[in-house]
């Protein structure tokens, strides 16, 4: 409530002080709610099932905090504007002191709100970074597990495909194949398996050869530099 209606008639900012203070009190309630929600998420054990939902809520709340901090900054710039000093030019010294006291109270409240919004926004940003890192780590572990399973399947296929191929060939109902010994099937199957394994390992061996060639080239370059230094 206004303490002096005469001052309010000459100083509009003093007249708006109760409204601005009421808005600041409502803003404090909002910040308390956002702080409580942040504490709930921060104290909750990470769960992949709810991580996406929590991340979306954190991002939405952070944007809300940044928007409110910008609005508080605008209010503070409006209160500190030099043009407002001309509104209270006709006030007495006592009336000017009362109006200034109300303005200082409004300014203090909105400075506190701006600081609180920025601080809470930083907490939300840290929580978002941690949650994103945890989610990325979980996805990386999932991909590693999947890659390990695919590698195992590849190894099993490398073993059983040659065996299945040779068994299907020797299982054909041809007269010529009926005269063959079982050891011929064993030799052919082992040979096909060795060839398959060699082809499977070719890329790895090629990398080893490339690495060895690089090492030899480095040694030759170092020896050339040493001989060149001794010659000089």
Backbone as JSON, one array per atom type, in Angstrom:
{
  "sequence": "XXXXXXXXXXXXXXXXXXXXXXXXXXXXXXXXXXXXXXXXXXXXXXXXXXXXXXXXXXXXXXXXXXXXXXXXXXXXXXXXXXXXXXXXXXXXXXXXXXXXXXXXXXXXXXXXXXXXXXXXXXXXXXXXXXXXXXXXXXXXXXXXXXXXXXXXXXXXXXXXXXXXXXXXXXXXXXXXXXXXXXXXXXXXXXXXXXXXXXXXXXXXXXXXXXXXXXXXXXXXXXXXXXXXXXXX",
  "N": [[0.84, -1.19, 0.0], [0.35, 2.31, -0.59], [2.14, 4.83, 1.13], [1.96, 7.56, 1.0], [-0.19, 9.4, -0.75], [-0.02, 11.81, -2.0], [2.64, 12.05, -2.77], [2.65, 9.97, -4.6], [1.07, 11.07, -6.57], [2.76, 12.86, -7.8], [5.08, 11.51, -8.37], [5.32, 8.99, -10.45], [6.78, 6.58, -10.4], [7.04, 6.0, -7.71], [4.39, 5.49, -7.2], [4.1, 3.13, -8.6], [5.6, 1.41, -7.12], [4.47, -0.44, -5.1], [3.25, -2.33, -6.82], [5.45, -3.3, -8.27], [6.92, -4.43, -6.17], [5.16, -6.42, -5.35], [5.19, -8.02, -7.65], [7.84, -8.81, -7.55], [7.8, -10.39, -5.24], [6.17, -12.49, -6.12], [7.85, -13.47, -8.1], [9.92, -14.48, -6.55], [8.67, -16.68, -5.41], [8.39, -18.26, -7.71], [11.09, -18.75, -8.33], [11.83, -20.19, -6.08], [10.33, -22.5, -6.48], [11.51, -23.47, -8.84], [14.09, -23.91, -7.85], [13.58, -25.94, -6.0], [12.73, -27.95, -7.74], [15.07, -28.35, -9.17], [16.71, -29.35, -7.11], [15.43, -31.77, -6.65], [15.87, -33.17, -9.07], [18.68, -33.19, -9.08], [19.24, -34.75, -6.87], [18.24, -37.17, -7.58], [18.87, -40.49, -8.6], [20.69, -41.3, -11.53], [18.9, -42.36, -14.36], [18.4, -44.11, -17.29], [15.9, -44.3, -18.41], [14.46, -42.04, -17.64], [16.1, -39.98, -18.31], [16.02, -38.43, -20.69], [13.6, -37.04, -20.4], [14.15, -35.55, -18.04], [16.28, -34.01, -18.98], [15.06, -32.42, -20.97], [13.32, -30.92, -19.35], [15.14, -29.55, -17.73], [16.47, -27.94, -19.63], [14.32, -26.38, -20.56], [13.61, -25.01, -18.2], [15.97, -23.61, -17.73], [16.05, -21.84, -19.92], [13.79, -20.37, -19.24], [14.68, -19.16, -16.86], [16.8, -17.58, -17.84], [15.35, -15.83, -19.47], [13.77, -14.5, -17.57], [15.78, -13.29, -16.07], [16.71, -11.45, -17.93], [14.48, -9.79, -18.11], [14.4, -8.73, -15.52], [16.71, -7.26, -15.63], [15.95, -5.32, -17.45], [14.01, -3.97, -15.95], [15.6, -2.92, -13.92], [17.21, -1.17, -15.4], [15.26, 0.61, -16.2], [14.47, 1.7, -13.72], [16.81, 2.97, -12.97], [17.03, 4.98, -14.81], [17.95, 8.22, -15.95], [15.92, 9.98, -16.7], [13.79, 9.61, -15.02], [14.31, 11.1, -12.8], [13.37, 13.67, -13.23], [10.7, 13.46, -12.77], [10.23, 13.64, -10.05], [10.79, 16.26, -9.37], [9.38, 18.31, -8.16], [8.98, 17.61, -5.55], [9.16, 17.84, -1.96], [11.95, 17.83, 0.38], [11.57, 15.9, 2.38], [9.51, 14.38, 1.24], [10.87, 13.52, -1.06], [12.81, 11.9, 0.1], [11.24, 9.81, 1.12], [10.15, 8.78, -1.28], [12.52, 7.99, -2.53], [13.38, 6.01, -0.81], [11.45, 4.02, -1.23], [12.0, 3.47, -3.92], [14.62, 2.47, -3.71], [14.12, 0.14, -2.3], [12.67, -1.34, -4.2], [14.63, -1.53, -6.19], [16.63, -3.0, -4.84], [15.31, -5.44, -4.45], [14.95, -6.35, -7.1], [17.56, -6.49, -8.02], [18.46, -8.56, -6.41], [16.79, -10.6, -7.4], [17.69, -10.77, -10.05], [20.36, -11.63, -9.65], [19.85, -14.06, -8.37], [18.47, -15.48, -10.36], [20.47, -15.7, -12.34], [22.42, -17.19, -10.95], [21.02, -19.57, -10.38], [20.52, -20.34, -12.97], [23.11, -20.99, -13.82], [23.54, -23.25, -12.22], [21.64, -24.95, -13.33], [22.74, -25.18, -15.89], [25.11, -26.58, -15.33], [23.98, -28.96, -14.4], [22.71, -29.81, -16.74], [24.96, -30.25, -18.39], [26.23, -32.34, -16.99], [24.24, -34.32, -17.13], [24.03, -34.69, -19.89], [26.6, -35.66, -20.42], [26.56, -38.05, -18.93], [24.54, -39.42, -20.29], [25.7, -39.62, -22.84], [27.93, -41.2, -22.2], [26.65, -43.56, -21.41], [25.45, -44.29, -23.84], [27.76, -44.7, -25.34], [28.9, -46.91, -24.01], [26.89, -48.73, -24.57], [27.15, -48.93, -27.35], [29.73, -50.01, -27.48], [29.31, -52.5, -26.27], [27.53, -53.6, -28.13], [29.2, -53.65, -30.39], [31.1, -55.53, -29.52], [29.52, -57.83, -29.37], [28.85, -58.11, -32.07], [31.39, -58.6, -33.09], [31.93, -61.1, -31.93], [29.94, -62.62, -33.19], [30.89, -62.42, -35.8], [33.3, -63.82, -35.65], [32.34, -66.38, -34.99], [30.88, -66.87, -37.35], [32.99, -66.92, -39.14], [34.16, -69.3, -38.42], [32.15, -71.29, -38.7], [30.98, -71.0, -41.25], [32.82, -71.88, -43.38], [32.89, -74.59, -42.62], [30.17, -75.34, -42.91], [29.9, -74.86, -45.63], [31.69, -76.71, -46.86], [30.58, -79.08, -45.89], [28.08, -79.06, -47.16], [28.89, -79.28, -49.8], [30.2, -81.83, -49.91], [28.09, -83.31, -49.17], [26.45, -83.74, -51.33], [24.59, -85.81, -53.57], [26.32, -87.44, -55.43], [27.88, -89.84, -57.49], [30.64, -89.91, -57.68], [31.49, -88.65, -55.37], [30.84, -90.47, -53.44], [32.87, -92.29, -53.34], [34.96, -91.1, -52.04], [37.25, -90.62, -49.29], [36.74, -90.03, -45.76], [38.73, -88.48, -44.69], [39.54, -86.83, -46.71], [37.52, -84.96, -46.77], [38.0, -83.76, -44.3], [40.56, -82.62, -44.7], [40.05, -80.8, -46.79], [38.15, -79.15, -45.57], [39.62, -78.07, -43.4], [41.57, -76.7, -44.85], [40.05, -74.81, -46.31], [39.08, -73.4, -44.1], [41.45, -72.31, -43.07], [42.22, -70.63, -45.17], [40.05, -68.87, -45.16], [40.35, -67.7, -42.61], [42.81, -66.45, -42.98], [42.16, -64.51, -44.9], [40.4, -63.06, -43.37], [42.09, -61.99, -41.45], [43.68, -60.37, -42.95], [43.51, -57.56, -43.2], [44.36, -56.65, -40.67], [47.0, -57.61, -40.63], [47.99, -56.17, -42.77], [47.93, -53.6, -41.71], [49.86, -53.9, -39.7], [52.13, -54.33, -41.27], [52.27, -51.85, -42.59], [52.73, -50.19, -40.38], [55.24, -51.17, -39.56], [56.77, -50.5, -41.81], [56.66, -47.74, -41.64], [58.07, -47.3, -39.26], [60.65, -48.26, -39.98], [61.26, -46.38, -41.97], [61.44, -44.04, -40.4], [63.67, -44.69, -38.82], [65.66, -44.84, -40.81], [65.66, -42.17, -41.65], [66.53, -40.86, -39.32], [69.08, -41.97, -39.07], [70.25, -40.97, -41.39], [70.28, -38.23, -40.84], [72.02, -38.22, -38.67], [74.43, -39.16, -39.84], [74.81, -37.12, -41.67], [75.25, -34.96, -39.94], [77.66, -35.77, -38.76], [79.35, -35.69, -40.95], [79.45, -32.98, -41.55]],
  "CA": [[0.0, 0.0, 0.0], [1.08, 3.56, -0.64], [2.17, 5.58, 2.38], [1.66, 8.98, 0.75], [-0.82, 9.53, -2.06], [0.43, 13.06, -2.61], [3.89, 11.72, -3.48], [2.3, 9.13, -5.76], [0.53, 11.92, -7.63], [3.83, 13.6, -8.45], [6.15, 10.58, -8.75], [4.69, 7.75, -10.89], [7.55, 5.41, -10.01], [6.65, 5.71, -6.33], [3.06, 4.89, -7.28], [4.24, 1.76, -9.11], [6.44, 0.62, -6.22], [3.79, -1.62, -4.55], [3.04, -3.34, -7.87], [6.75, -3.91, -8.55], [7.28, -5.26, -5.03], [4.31, -7.61, -5.4], [5.72, -8.85, -8.73], [9.1, -9.4, -7.06], [7.45, -11.47, -4.31], [5.71, -13.61, -6.95], [9.03, -14.02, -8.76], [10.65, -15.27, -5.56], [7.97, -17.97, -5.32], [8.75, -19.03, -8.89], [12.48, -19.19, -8.19], [11.85, -21.24, -5.05], [9.82, -23.71, -7.12], [12.55, -23.98, -9.75], [15.17, -24.42, -7.02], [13.14, -27.22, -5.45], [12.74, -28.92, -8.83], [16.48, -28.65, -9.43], [17.2, -30.21, -6.04], [14.86, -33.12, -6.86], [16.58, -33.82, -10.18], [20.08, -33.39, -8.7], [19.34, -35.81, -5.87], [17.71, -38.42, -8.14], [19.86, -41.33, -9.25], [20.54, -41.25, -12.98], [18.2, -43.48, -14.96], [18.28, -43.89, -18.73], [14.49, -44.22, -18.76], [13.95, -40.69, -17.39], [17.14, -38.98, -18.59], [15.57, -37.52, -21.74], [12.58, -36.16, -19.82], [14.81, -34.61, -17.14], [17.08, -33.08, -19.78], [14.15, -31.44, -21.58], [12.83, -30.02, -18.31], [16.24, -28.67, -17.32], [16.69, -26.95, -20.69], [13.18, -25.45, -20.55], [13.71, -24.15, -17.02], [17.11, -22.7, -17.9], [15.59, -20.77, -20.81], [12.88, -19.54, -18.46], [15.5, -18.35, -15.94], [17.51, -16.56, -18.63], [14.37, -14.83, -19.9], [13.39, -13.67, -16.42], [16.94, -12.45, -15.72], [16.72, -10.32, -18.88], [13.4, -8.88, -17.74], [14.82, -8.0, -14.32], [17.7, -6.29, -16.08], [15.22, -4.21, -18.05], [13.38, -3.21, -14.87], [16.65, -2.15, -13.24], [17.59, -0.06, -16.28], [14.16, 1.59, -16.15], [14.52, 2.4, -12.43], [18.02, 3.8, -12.92], [17.04, 5.93, -15.92], [18.02, 9.64, -15.5], [14.68, 10.7, -17.0], [12.85, 9.5, -13.91], [14.61, 12.13, -11.78], [12.56, 14.86, -13.49], [9.33, 13.25, -12.28], [10.14, 14.03, -8.63], [11.45, 17.57, -9.21], [8.57, 19.21, -7.34], [8.8, 17.04, -4.21], [9.97, 18.39, -0.88], [13.05, 16.96, 0.77], [11.03, 14.74, 3.09], [8.82, 13.53, 0.26], [11.89, 12.91, -1.91], [13.44, 10.81, 0.86], [10.28, 8.69, 1.16], [10.11, 8.19, -2.62], [13.8, 7.33, -2.8], [13.41, 4.78, -0.01], [10.65, 3.03, -1.94], [12.74, 3.09, -5.13], [15.76, 1.64, -3.3], [13.59, -1.18, -1.96], [12.38, -2.02, -5.46], [15.91, -1.82, -6.85], [17.31, -4.07, -4.11], [14.61, -6.7, -4.73], [15.19, -6.81, -8.47], [18.96, -6.9, -8.1], [18.52, -9.9, -5.82], [16.16, -11.53, -8.33], [18.6, -10.96, -11.19], [21.47, -12.45, -9.19], [19.34, -15.41, -8.1], [18.19, -16.12, -11.65], [21.73, -16.07, -13.0], [23.06, -18.26, -10.2], [20.27, -20.8, -10.6], [20.74, -20.73, -14.37], [24.41, -21.68, -13.87], [23.34, -24.59, -11.66], [20.94, -25.74, -14.34], [23.68, -25.48, -16.98], [25.98, -27.66, -14.86], [23.19, -30.2, -14.38], [22.53, -30.23, -18.14], [26.23, -30.8, -18.87], [26.44, -33.65, -16.35], [23.27, -35.27, -17.66], [24.42, -35.0, -21.27], [27.8, -36.51, -20.35], [26.15, -39.38, -18.47], [23.8, -40.06, -21.38], [26.67, -39.97, -23.89], [28.72, -42.32, -21.72], [25.81, -44.76, -21.47], [25.32, -44.67, -25.25], [29.05, -45.24, -25.77], [28.99, -48.26, -23.47], [25.96, -49.57, -25.33], [27.75, -49.18, -28.67], [30.86, -50.92, -27.28], [28.74, -53.84, -26.05], [27.01, -54.06, -29.42], [30.35, -53.97, -31.25], [31.68, -56.78, -29.02], [28.64, -58.91, -29.78], [29.0, -58.28, -33.52], [32.68, -59.25, -33.3], [31.78, -62.52, -31.6], [29.18, -63.25, -34.27], [31.76, -62.5, -36.97], [34.24, -64.93, -35.41], [31.58, -67.63, -35.13], [30.59, -67.07, -38.77], [34.25, -67.3, -39.79], [34.44, -70.72, -38.11], [31.13, -72.23, -39.12], [30.63, -70.9, -42.66], [33.58, -72.86, -44.18], [32.44, -75.94, -42.27], [28.88, -75.56, -43.55], [30.1, -74.9, -47.08], [32.29, -78.0, -47.24], [29.63, -80.15, -45.6], [27.06, -79.07, -48.2], [29.5, -79.79, -51.04], [30.42, -83.26, -49.81], [26.82, -84.0, -48.92], [25.7, -83.92, -52.57], [24.4, -87.22, -53.96], [27.04, -87.79, -56.66], [28.57, -91.13, -57.37], [32.06, -89.67, -57.47], [31.73, -88.26, -53.98], [30.67, -91.61, -52.55], [34.12, -93.03, -53.29], [35.98, -90.34, -51.32], [37.47, -90.93, -47.88], [36.36, -88.96, -44.83], [39.88, -87.62, -44.44], [39.57, -85.8, -47.74], [36.63, -83.89, -46.3], [38.68, -83.06, -43.2], [41.64, -81.8, -45.25], [39.47, -79.69, -47.54], [37.5, -78.24, -44.63], [40.67, -77.33, -42.69], [42.21, -75.79, -45.81], [39.13, -73.69, -46.54], [39.05, -72.62, -42.87], [42.69, -71.53, -42.97], [42.15, -69.55, -46.17], [39.07, -67.89, -44.67], [40.95, -66.98, -41.49], [43.86, -65.57, -43.52], [41.49, -63.37, -45.52], [39.82, -62.27, -42.27], [43.17, -61.3, -40.76], [44.53, -59.66, -43.9], [43.53, -56.13, -42.9], [45.2, -56.44, -39.5], [48.4, -57.8, -41.02], [48.37, -55.05, -43.62], [48.21, -52.49, -40.81], [51.15, -54.15, -39.05], [53.18, -54.08, -42.25], [52.37, -50.4, -42.78], [53.38, -49.63, -39.19], [56.65, -51.54, -39.59], [57.41, -49.71, -42.86], [56.81, -46.38, -41.11], [59.16, -47.32, -38.27], [61.91, -48.36, -40.71], [61.52, -45.1, -42.62], [61.89, -43.12, -39.37], [65.05, -45.06, -38.47], [66.55, -44.45, -41.91], [65.77, -40.72, -41.64], [67.37, -40.48, -38.18], [70.46, -42.35, -39.39], [70.74, -40.04, -42.4], [70.58, -36.96, -40.18], [73.21, -38.38, -37.85], [75.59, -39.22, -40.74], [75.0, -35.78, -42.25], [75.85, -34.13, -38.92], [79.05, -36.15, -38.59], [80.11, -35.25, -42.12], [79.68, -31.53, -41.41]],
  "C": [[0.88, 1.25, 0.0], [1.0, 4.28, 0.7], [1.74, 7.02, 2.18], [1.11, 9.12, -0.66], [-0.4, 10.83, -2.76], [1.73, 12.84, -3.37], [3.59, 10.9, -4.73], [1.74, 9.96, -6.9], [1.6, 12.66, -8.39], [4.97, 12.7, -8.95], [5.53, 9.24, -9.16], [5.46, 6.49, -10.46], [7.25, 5.02, -8.56], [5.28, 5.06, -6.3], [3.12, 3.44, -7.75], [5.02, 0.85, -8.16], [5.71, -0.58, -5.61], [3.57, -2.72, -5.58], [4.35, -4.06, -8.18], [7.19, -4.82, -7.41], [6.44, -6.54, -5.0], [4.8, -8.57, -6.5], [7.02, -9.53, -8.31], [8.82, -10.54, -6.1], [6.95, -12.69, -5.07], [6.88, -14.28, -7.66], [9.85, -14.87, -7.81], [10.0, -16.63, -5.38], [8.31, -18.87, -6.52], [10.17, -19.58, -8.78], [12.6, -20.28, -7.13], [11.35, -22.57, -5.62], [10.85, -24.33, -8.05], [13.74, -24.54, -8.97], [14.82, -25.78, -6.44], [13.16, -28.3, -6.52], [14.17, -29.31, -9.2], [17.05, -29.58, -8.37], [16.68, -31.63, -6.2], [15.62, -33.86, -7.95], [18.03, -34.12, -9.79], [20.24, -34.53, -7.71], [18.82, -37.16, -6.38], [18.83, -39.2, -8.84], [19.6, -41.38, -10.75], [19.9, -42.53, -13.5], [17.99, -43.18, -16.43], [16.83, -43.7, -19.14], [13.96, -42.79, -18.65], [14.96, -39.6, -17.77], [16.7, -37.96, -19.64], [14.53, -36.53, -21.2], [13.21, -35.12, -18.89], [15.62, -33.57, -17.92], [16.19, -32.02, -20.43], [13.63, -30.45, -20.55], [13.92, -29.06, -17.85], [16.48, -27.57, -18.36], [15.56, -25.92, -20.71], [13.26, -24.49, -19.37], [14.87, -23.17, -17.13], [16.74, -21.54, -18.83], [14.64, -19.82, -20.08], [13.65, -18.62, -17.51], [16.24, -17.25, -16.69], [16.56, -15.46, -19.09], [13.97, -13.93, -18.75], [14.55, -12.78, -15.97], [17.02, -11.24, -16.65], [15.62, -9.31, -18.53], [13.77, -8.07, -16.48], [15.86, -6.94, -14.67], [17.02, -5.08, -16.71], [14.55, -3.34, -16.98], [14.42, -2.35, -14.15], [17.12, -0.98, -14.1], [16.51, 1.02, -16.27], [14.2, 2.39, -14.84], [15.7, 3.36, -12.37], [18.07, 4.85, -14.02], [17.09, 7.37, -15.39], [16.73, 10.42, -15.75], [13.7, 10.65, -15.84], [13.1, 10.55, -12.84], [13.77, 13.38, -11.98], [11.13, 14.71, -12.99], [9.16, 13.77, -10.85], [10.76, 15.39, -8.38], [10.7, 18.49, -8.26], [8.35, 18.7, -5.92], [9.65, 17.79, -3.2], [11.06, 17.4, -0.5], [12.54, 15.71, 1.49], [10.31, 13.79, 2.13], [9.81, 12.82, -0.67], [12.58, 11.76, -1.21], [12.53, 9.59, 0.92], [10.22, 7.99, -0.19], [11.39, 7.42, -2.93], [13.92, 6.02, -2.02], [12.62, 3.67, -0.68], [11.37, 2.54, -3.2], [13.92, 2.19, -4.79], [15.31, 0.23, -2.94], [13.29, -1.99, -3.21], [13.67, -2.43, -6.16], [16.64, -2.97, -6.17], [16.65, -5.42, -4.4], [14.93, -7.22, -6.12], [16.66, -7.13, -8.72], [19.15, -8.29, -7.51], [17.92, -10.94, -6.77], [17.07, -11.81, -9.54], [19.76, -11.86, -10.82], [21.03, -13.9, -8.96], [19.04, -16.16, -9.39], [19.47, -16.57, -12.34], [22.43, -17.21, -12.28], [22.35, -19.6, -10.42], [20.41, -21.29, -12.04], [22.08, -21.45, -14.54], [24.3, -23.08, -13.3], [22.63, -25.5, -12.66], [21.87, -26.11, -15.5], [24.63, -26.6, -16.58], [25.24, -28.98, -14.84], [22.96, -30.73, -15.8], [23.81, -30.86, -18.68], [26.49, -32.18, -18.28], [25.51, -34.7, -16.93], [23.6, -35.66, -19.1], [25.64, -35.92, -21.29], [27.44, -37.93, -19.93], [25.41, -40.13, -19.57], [24.74, -40.48, -22.51], [27.53, -41.16, -23.48], [27.92, -43.62, -21.79], [25.64, -45.24, -22.91], [26.62, -45.26, -25.78], [29.24, -46.67, -25.27], [28.07, -49.22, -24.21], [26.54, -49.93, -26.69], [28.94, -50.14, -28.56], [30.36, -52.35, -27.08], [28.22, -54.43, -27.35], [28.14, -54.45, -30.37], [31.01, -55.28, -30.82], [30.83, -57.97, -29.46], [28.75, -59.18, -31.28], [30.32, -58.95, -33.84], [32.61, -60.74, -33.01], [31.01, -63.26, -32.69], [30.03, -63.41, -35.54], [32.75, -63.66, -36.83], [33.54, -66.27, -35.56], [31.26, -67.92, -36.59], [31.84, -67.49, -39.53], [34.57, -68.77, -39.57], [33.44, -71.64, -38.78], [30.76, -72.13, -40.59], [31.47, -71.83, -43.54], [33.16, -74.29, -43.9], [31.12, -76.27, -42.93], [29.01, -75.67, -45.06], [30.65, -76.25, -47.52], [31.34, -79.15, -46.98], [28.55, -80.21, -46.67], [27.61, -79.59, -49.52], [29.64, -81.31, -51.0], [29.14, -84.04, -49.49], [25.97, -84.17, -50.15], [25.67, -85.39, -52.97], [24.99, -87.49, -55.34], [27.78, -89.1, -56.43], [30.04, -90.92, -57.07], [32.36, -89.34, -56.02], [31.59, -89.43, -53.02], [31.95, -92.41, -52.4], [35.2, -92.32, -52.47], [36.04, -90.76, -49.87], [37.08, -89.74, -47.01], [37.5, -88.0, -44.58], [40.04, -86.55, -45.51], [38.68, -84.63, -47.35], [37.29, -83.08, -45.19], [39.75, -82.13, -43.74], [41.09, -80.59, -45.98], [38.84, -78.67, -46.6], [38.53, -77.41, -43.87], [41.34, -76.32, -43.61], [41.33, -74.57, -46.07], [39.06, -72.8, -45.3], [40.28, -71.75, -42.72], [42.68, -70.36, -43.95], [41.18, -68.47, -45.71], [39.65, -67.05, -43.53], [42.04, -66.02, -41.98], [43.25, -64.33, -44.17], [40.92, -62.45, -44.45], [40.88, -61.42, -41.58], [44.03, -60.44, -41.68], [44.63, -58.17, -43.58], [44.42, -55.83, -41.71], [46.67, -56.6, -39.84], [48.89, -56.66, -41.9], [48.68, -53.82, -42.77], [49.55, -52.66, -40.11], [52.3, -53.88, -40.02], [53.36, -52.58, -42.51], [53.06, -49.74, -41.6], [54.88, -49.93, -39.2], [57.4, -50.74, -40.66], [57.61, -48.27, -42.39], [57.96, -46.3, -40.12], [60.51, -47.4, -38.98], [62.26, -47.05, -41.4], [62.01, -44.06, -41.62], [63.33, -43.41, -38.96], [66.03, -44.64, -39.55], [66.74, -42.94, -41.92], [66.66, -40.25, -40.49], [68.83, -40.83, -38.45], [71.06, -41.39, -40.41], [71.1, -38.7, -41.76], [71.85, -37.07, -39.34], [74.47, -38.41, -38.72], [75.88, -37.86, -41.34], [75.65, -34.85, -41.22], [77.32, -34.47, -38.71], [79.91, -35.69, -39.75], [80.41, -33.76, -42.03], [80.71, -31.26, -40.33]]
}
